[in-house]
């Protein structure tokens, strides 16, 4: 496998997360760039993704957008 690193992360806090509690965490790979370039998103060096944390009512409490970079075969970014 390849080494993958977090290059950028933007987090927006929209509400309080209290403990104990039950929450839904969802994460998504942004496949739009792959579709635009005709590549398989898993083969791309740059992977854009997003995530969110929801409470039991479906209210989004936290949103995140991030960019991962896969190292080149020589191990360099």
N, CA, C and O atoms as CSV, one atom per row, in Angstrom:
chain,resi,resn,atom,element,x,y,z
A,1,UNK,N,N,0.818,-1.185,0.000
A,1,UNK,CA,C,0.000,0.000,0.000
A,1,UNK,C,C,0.860,1.247,0.000
A,1,UNK,O,O,2.077,1.183,0.172
A,2,UNK,N,N,0.227,2.348,-0.190
A,2,UNK,CA,C,0.941,3.625,-0.236
A,2,UNK,C,C,0.777,4.369,1.079
A,2,UNK,O,O,-0.187,4.155,1.815
A,3,UNK,N,N,1.721,5.236,1.360
A,3,UNK,CA,C,1.612,6.101,2.533
A,3,UNK,C,C,0.773,7.310,2.169
A,3,UNK,O,O,1.011,7.953,1.147
A,4,UNK,N,N,-0.200,7.618,2.994
A,4,UNK,CA,C,-1.093,8.747,2.756
A,4,UNK,C,C,-0.998,9.700,3.931
A,4,UNK,O,O,-0.968,9.277,5.087
A,5,UNK,N,N,-0.951,10.999,3.628
A,5,UNK,CA,C,-0.787,12.020,4.648
A,5,UNK,C,C,-1.901,13.052,4.547
A,5,UNK,O,O,-2.397,13.326,3.455
A,6,UNK,N,N,-2.294,13.624,5.675
A,6,UNK,CA,C,-3.264,14.712,5.680
A,6,UNK,C,C,-2.534,15.997,5.312
A,6,UNK,O,O,-1.606,16.408,6.008
A,7,UNK,N,N,-2.953,16.636,4.211
A,7,UNK,CA,C,-2.318,17.874,3.760
A,7,UNK,C,C,-3.060,19.098,4.273
A,7,UNK,O,O,-2.446,20.126,4.555
A,8,UNK,N,N,-4.377,18.992,4.394
A,8,UNK,CA,C,-5.182,20.130,4.824
A,8,UNK,C,C,-6.466,19.613,5.463
A,8,UNK,O,O,-7.031,18.611,5.024
A,9,UNK,N,N,-6.923,20.310,6.509
A,9,UNK,CA,C,-8.187,19.950,7.148
A,9,UNK,C,C,-8.861,21.223,7.635
A,9,UNK,O,O,-8.247,22.038,8.324
A,10,UNK,N,N,-10.129,21.387,7.272
A,10,UNK,CA,C,-10.928,22.540,7.684
A,10,UNK,C,C,-12.123,22.011,8.468
A,10,UNK,O,O,-12.942,21.269,7.926
A,11,UNK,N,N,-12.227,22.388,9.739
A,11,UNK,CA,C,-13.294,21.886,10.607
A,11,UNK,C,C,-14.188,23.042,11.033
A,11,UNK,O,O,-13.704,24.088,11.466
A,12,UNK,N,N,-15.490,22.846,10.906
A,12,UNK,CA,C,-16.474,23.840,11.346
A,12,UNK,C,C,-17.325,23.209,12.445
A,12,UNK,O,O,-17.960,22.175,12.240
A,13,UNK,N,N,-17.325,23.845,13.603
A,13,UNK,CA,C,-18.123,23.379,14.733
A,13,UNK,C,C,-19.471,24.079,14.687
A,13,UNK,O,O,-19.532,25.308,14.733
A,14,UNK,N,N,-20.551,23.315,14.598
A,14,UNK,CA,C,-21.899,23.866,14.448
A,14,UNK,C,C,-22.753,23.710,15.709
A,14,UNK,O,O,-23.772,24.385,15.853
A,15,UNK,N,N,-22.349,22.833,16.610
A,15,UNK,CA,C,-23.133,22.595,17.816
A,15,UNK,C,C,-22.301,21.841,18.839
A,15,UNK,O,O,-21.159,21.466,18.573
A,16,UNK,N,N,-22.875,21.626,19.997
A,16,UNK,CA,C,-22.171,20.957,21.098
A,16,UNK,C,C,-22.286,19.442,20.986
A,16,UNK,O,O,-23.340,18.900,20.652
A,17,UNK,N,N,-21.189,18.786,21.272
A,17,UNK,CA,C,-21.176,17.330,21.373
A,17,UNK,C,C,-20.918,17.017,22.836
A,17,UNK,O,O,-19.846,17.306,23.367
A,18,UNK,N,N,-21.903,16.427,23.474
A,18,UNK,CA,C,-21.786,16.113,24.899
A,18,UNK,C,C,-21.581,14.618,25.076
A,18,UNK,O,O,-21.999,13.811,24.245
A,19,UNK,N,N,-20.931,14.269,26.171
A,19,UNK,CA,C,-20.735,12.857,26.484
A,19,UNK,C,C,-21.350,12.567,27.834
A,19,UNK,O,O,-21.309,13.429,28.712
A,20,UNK,N,N,-21.911,11.410,28.036
A,20,UNK,CA,C,-22.084,10.386,27.006
A,20,UNK,C,C,-23.141,10.815,26.004
A,20,UNK,O,O,-23.970,11.676,26.297
A,21,UNK,N,N,-23.112,10.218,24.832
A,21,UNK,CA,C,-24.083,10.520,23.791
A,21,UNK,C,C,-23.939,9.553,22.636
A,21,UNK,O,O,-22.947,8.831,22.535
A,22,UNK,N,N,-24.928,9.542,21.770
A,22,UNK,CA,C,-24.912,8.695,20.580
A,22,UNK,C,C,-24.910,9.619,19.368
A,22,UNK,O,O,-25.770,10.491,19.245
A,23,UNK,N,N,-23.943,9.426,18.475
A,23,UNK,CA,C,-23.778,10.290,17.313
A,23,UNK,C,C,-23.504,9.449,16.077
A,23,UNK,O,O,-23.017,8.321,16.165
A,24,UNK,N,N,-23.822,10.012,14.939
A,24,UNK,CA,C,-23.537,9.376,13.657
A,24,UNK,C,C,-22.399,10.144,13.000
A,24,UNK,O,O,-22.487,11.356,12.806
A,25,UNK,N,N,-21.328,9.430,12.658
A,25,UNK,CA,C,-20.194,10.032,11.960
A,25,UNK,C,C,-20.201,9.484,10.542
A,25,UNK,O,O,-20.178,8.271,10.334
A,26,UNK,N,N,-20.233,10.387,9.568
A,26,UNK,CA,C,-20.265,9.994,8.161
A,26,UNK,C,C,-19.079,10.622,7.448
A,26,UNK,O,O,-18.755,11.788,7.675
A,27,UNK,N,N,-18.432,9.846,6.586
A,27,UNK,CA,C,-17.299,10.347,5.804
A,27,UNK,C,C,-17.515,9.995,4.337
A,27,UNK,O,O,-18.046,8.935,4.009
A,28,UNK,N,N,-17.094,10.905,3.464
A,28,UNK,CA,C,-17.317,10.748,2.032
A,28,UNK,C,C,-16.059,11.130,1.269
A,28,UNK,O,O,-15.426,12.140,1.579
A,29,UNK,N,N,-15.691,10.331,0.273
A,29,UNK,CA,C,-14.643,10.730,-0.664
A,29,UNK,C,C,-15.302,11.592,-1.726
A,29,UNK,O,O,-16.366,11.247,-2.240
A,30,UNK,N,N,-14.673,12.713,-2.055
A,30,UNK,CA,C,-15.207,13.600,-3.083
A,30,UNK,C,C,-14.757,13.080,-4.443
A,30,UNK,O,O,-13.600,13.240,-4.830
A,31,UNK,N,N,-15.667,12.470,-5.147
A,31,UNK,CA,C,-15.334,11.815,-6.409
A,31,UNK,C,C,-15.482,12.739,-7.614
A,31,UNK,O,O,-15.230,12.311,-8.740
A,32,UNK,N,N,-15.884,13.995,-7.410
A,32,UNK,CA,C,-16.095,14.916,-8.533
A,32,UNK,C,C,-14.824,15.141,-9.344
A,32,UNK,O,O,-14.871,15.156,-10.574
A,33,UNK,N,N,-13.694,15.316,-8.673
A,33,UNK,CA,C,-12.431,15.534,-9.384
A,33,UNK,C,C,-12.069,14.302,-10.205
A,33,UNK,O,O,-11.575,14.431,-11.325
A,34,UNK,N,N,-12.305,13.120,-9.668
A,34,UNK,CA,C,-12.029,11.891,-10.413
A,34,UNK,C,C,-12.930,11.795,-11.638
A,34,UNK,O,O,-12.476,11.424,-12.720
A,35,UNK,N,N,-14.206,12.130,-11.468
A,35,UNK,CA,C,-15.128,12.098,-12.607
A,35,UNK,C,C,-14.704,13.096,-13.677
A,35,UNK,O,O,-14.755,12.797,-14.871
A,36,UNK,N,N,-14.285,14.287,-13.241
A,36,UNK,CA,C,-13.880,15.330,-14.179
A,36,UNK,C,C,-12.667,14.903,-14.999
A,36,UNK,O,O,-12.580,15.209,-16.188
A,37,UNK,N,N,-11.728,14.195,-14.365
A,37,UNK,CA,C,-10.498,13.796,-15.052
A,37,UNK,C,C,-10.573,12.392,-15.631
A,37,UNK,O,O,-9.659,11.965,-16.337
A,38,UNK,N,N,-11.656,11.662,-15.341
A,38,UNK,CA,C,-11.808,10.310,-15.867
A,38,UNK,C,C,-10.954,9.276,-15.160
A,38,UNK,O,O,-10.679,8.214,-15.718
A,39,UNK,N,N,-10.527,9.572,-13.933
A,39,UNK,CA,C,-9.688,8.646,-13.172
A,39,UNK,C,C,-10.512,7.933,-12.107
A,39,UNK,O,O,-11.588,8.388,-11.718
A,40,UNK,N,N,-9.984,6.814,-11.650
A,40,UNK,CA,C,-10.542,6.153,-10.473
A,40,UNK,C,C,-10.052,6.950,-9.265
A,40,UNK,O,O,-8.847,7.156,-9.121
A,41,UNK,N,N,-10.952,7.400,-8.398
A,41,UNK,CA,C,-10.543,8.277,-7.290
A,41,UNK,C,C,-9.534,7.608,-6.378
A,41,UNK,O,O,-8.724,8.298,-5.759
A,42,UNK,N,N,-9.557,6.274,-6.273
A,42,UNK,CA,C,-8.615,5.581,-5.392
A,42,UNK,C,C,-7.194,5.577,-5.953
A,42,UNK,O,O,-6.236,5.330,-5.220
A,43,UNK,N,N,-7.058,5.852,-7.255
A,43,UNK,CA,C,-5.737,5.878,-7.882
A,43,UNK,C,C,-5.129,7.274,-7.915
A,43,UNK,O,O,-3.977,7.434,-8.320
A,44,UNK,N,N,-5.873,8.273,-7.500
A,44,UNK,CA,C,-5.388,9.650,-7.558
A,44,UNK,C,C,-4.417,9.931,-6.414
A,44,UNK,O,O,-4.536,9.340,-5.341
A,45,UNK,N,N,-3.451,10.834,-6.637
A,45,UNK,CA,C,-2.515,11.230,-5.582
A,45,UNK,C,C,-3.142,12.167,-4.582
A,45,UNK,O,O,-2.797,12.134,-3.401
A,46,UNK,N,N,-4.066,13.011,-5.036
A,46,UNK,CA,C,-4.774,13.935,-4.153
A,46,UNK,C,C,-6.194,13.419,-3.974
A,46,UNK,O,O,-6.904,13.174,-4.949
A,47,UNK,N,N,-6.601,13.256,-2.725
A,47,UNK,CA,C,-7.955,12.776,-2.438
A,47,UNK,C,C,-8.650,13.807,-1.558
A,47,UNK,O,O,-8.237,14.045,-0.423
A,48,UNK,N,N,-9.700,14.411,-2.085
A,48,UNK,CA,C,-10.507,15.352,-1.325
A,48,UNK,C,C,-11.626,14.572,-0.663
A,48,UNK,O,O,-12.213,13.677,-1.271
A,49,UNK,N,N,-11.918,14.909,0.575
A,49,UNK,CA,C,-12.957,14.188,1.303
A,49,UNK,C,C,-13.656,15.144,2.259
A,49,UNK,O,O,-13.200,16.264,2.491
A,50,UNK,N,N,-14.769,14.678,2.805
A,50,UNK,CA,C,-15.495,15.473,3.796
A,50,UNK,C,C,-16.115,14.516,4.805
A,50,UNK,O,O,-16.276,13.325,4.542
A,51,UNK,N,N,-16.456,15.064,5.960
A,51,UNK,CA,C,-17.068,14.263,7.015
A,51,UNK,C,C,-18.008,15.142,7.823
A,51,UNK,O,O,-17.916,16.370,7.789
A,52,UNK,N,N,-18.905,14.503,8.543
A,52,UNK,CA,C,-19.809,15.241,9.428
A,52,UNK,C,C,-20.188,14.364,10.609
A,52,UNK,O,O,-20.176,13.135,10.529
A,53,UNK,N,N,-20.523,15.029,11.706
A,53,UNK,CA,C,-21.042,14.362,12.898
A,53,UNK,C,C,-22.449,14.879,13.112
A,53,UNK,O,O,-22.677,16.088,13.159
A,54,UNK,N,N,-23.405,13.948,13.243
A,54,UNK,CA,C,-24.810,14.301,13.446
A,54,UNK,C,C,-25.284,13.775,14.795
A,54,UNK,O,O,-24.812,12.747,15.281
A,55,UNK,N,N,-26.234,14.507,15.391
A,55,UNK,CA,C,-26.858,14.014,16.619
A,55,UNK,C,C,-28.026,13.099,16.253
A,55,UNK,O,O,-28.258,12.835,15.073
A,56,UNK,N,N,-28.756,12.618,17.244
A,56,UNK,CA,C,-29.871,11.702,17.024
A,56,UNK,C,C,-31.020,12.292,16.236
A,56,UNK,O,O,-31.841,11.547,15.700
A,57,UNK,N,N,-31.102,13.615,16.149
A,57,UNK,CA,C,-32.156,14.285,15.378
A,57,UNK,C,C,-31.723,14.592,13.944
A,57,UNK,O,O,-32.482,15.197,13.187
A,58,UNK,N,N,-30.512,14.183,13.567
A,58,UNK,CA,C,-30.003,14.448,12.223
A,58,UNK,C,C,-29.371,15.816,12.062
A,58,UNK,O,O,-28.979,16.192,10.957
A,59,UNK,N,N,-29.267,16.568,13.154
A,59,UNK,CA,C,-28.647,17.898,13.101
A,59,UNK,C,C,-27.130,17.745,12.968
A,59,UNK,O,O,-26.512,16.995,13.723
A,60,UNK,N,N,-26.533,18.454,12.008
A,60,UNK,CA,C,-25.084,18.393,11.803
A,60,UNK,C,C,-24.405,19.262,12.857
A,60,UNK,O,O,-24.648,20.466,12.938
A,61,UNK,N,N,-23.553,18.635,13.658
A,61,UNK,CA,C,-22.861,19.335,14.738
A,61,UNK,C,C,-21.440,19.740,14.353
A,61,UNK,O,O,-20.920,20.740,14.846
A,62,UNK,N,N,-20.826,18.973,13.485
A,62,UNK,CA,C,-19.465,19.247,13.036
A,62,UNK,C,C,-19.340,18.868,11.567
A,62,UNK,O,O,-19.833,17.824,11.140
A,63,UNK,N,N,-18.669,19.734,10.793
A,63,UNK,CA,C,-18.377,19.453,9.386
A,63,UNK,C,C,-16.875,19.562,9.181
A,63,UNK,O,O,-16.221,20.414,9.782
A,64,UNK,N,N,-16.337,18.712,8.344
A,64,UNK,CA,C,-14.907,18.773,8.036
A,64,UNK,C,C,-14.696,18.538,6.549
A,64,UNK,O,O,-15.375,17.719,5.929
A,65,UNK,N,N,-13.746,19.271,5.992
A,65,UNK,CA,C,-13.290,19.049,4.622
A,65,UNK,C,C,-11.789,18.853,4.713
A,65,UNK,O,O,-11.107,19.569,5.446
A,66,UNK,N,N,-11.276,17.888,3.971
A,66,UNK,CA,C,-9.856,17.627,4.082
A,66,UNK,C,C,-9.279,17.133,2.768
A,66,UNK,O,O,-9.997,16.679,1.878
A,67,UNK,N,N,-7.960,17.236,2.673
A,67,UNK,CA,C,-7.203,16.805,1.508
A,67,UNK,C,C,-6.120,15.851,1.984
A,67,UNK,O,O,-5.330,16.176,2.871
A,68,UNK,N,N,-6.098,14.670,1.381
A,68,UNK,CA,C,-5.047,13.693,1.643
A,68,UNK,C,C,-4.113,13.651,0.441
A,68,UNK,O,O,-4.553,13.797,-0.699
A,69,UNK,N,N,-2.831,13.453,0.697
A,69,UNK,CA,C,-1.837,13.265,-0.358
A,69,UNK,C,C,-1.219,11.891,-0.210
A,69,UNK,O,O,-0.810,11.496,0.883
A,70,UNK,N,N,-1.152,11.164,-1.312
A,70,UNK,CA,C,-0.443,9.888,-1.325
A,70,UNK,C,C,1.007,10.170,-1.701
A,70,UNK,O,O,1.285,10.937,-2.622
A,71,UNK,N,N,1.919,9.542,-0.979
A,71,UNK,CA,C,3.338,9.708,-1.287
A,71,UNK,C,C,3.644,9.073,-2.640
A,71,UNK,O,O,3.005,8.102,-3.045
A,72,UNK,N,N,4.630,9.637,-3.327
A,72,UNK,CA,C,5.085,9.050,-4.586
A,72,UNK,C,C,5.763,7.724,-4.279
A,72,UNK,O,O,6.027,7.406,-3.119
A,73,UNK,N,N,6.039,6.959,-5.316
A,73,UNK,CA,C,6.658,5.648,-5.113
A,73,UNK,C,C,8.002,5.741,-4.411
A,73,UNK,O,O,8.410,4.803,-3.727
A,74,UNK,N,N,8.704,6.884,-4.575
A,74,UNK,CA,C,9.995,7.049,-3.900
A,74,UNK,C,C,9.825,7.517,-2.453
A,74,UNK,O,O,10.810,7.762,-1.756
A,75,UNK,N,N,8.556,7.641,-2.001
A,75,UNK,CA,C,8.273,8.025,-0.626
A,75,UNK,C,C,8.182,9.513,-0.389
A,75,UNK,O,O,7.887,9.941,0.727
A,76,UNK,N,N,8.427,10.318,-1.416
A,76,UNK,CA,C,8.383,11.772,-1.268
A,76,UNK,C,C,6.989,12.290,-1.558
A,76,UNK,O,O,6.234,11.690,-2.323
A,77,UNK,N,N,6.651,13.430,-0.930
A,77,UNK,CA,C,5.365,14.065,-1.197
A,77,UNK,C,C,5.471,14.890,-2.449
A,77,UNK,O,O,4.494,15.516,-2.861
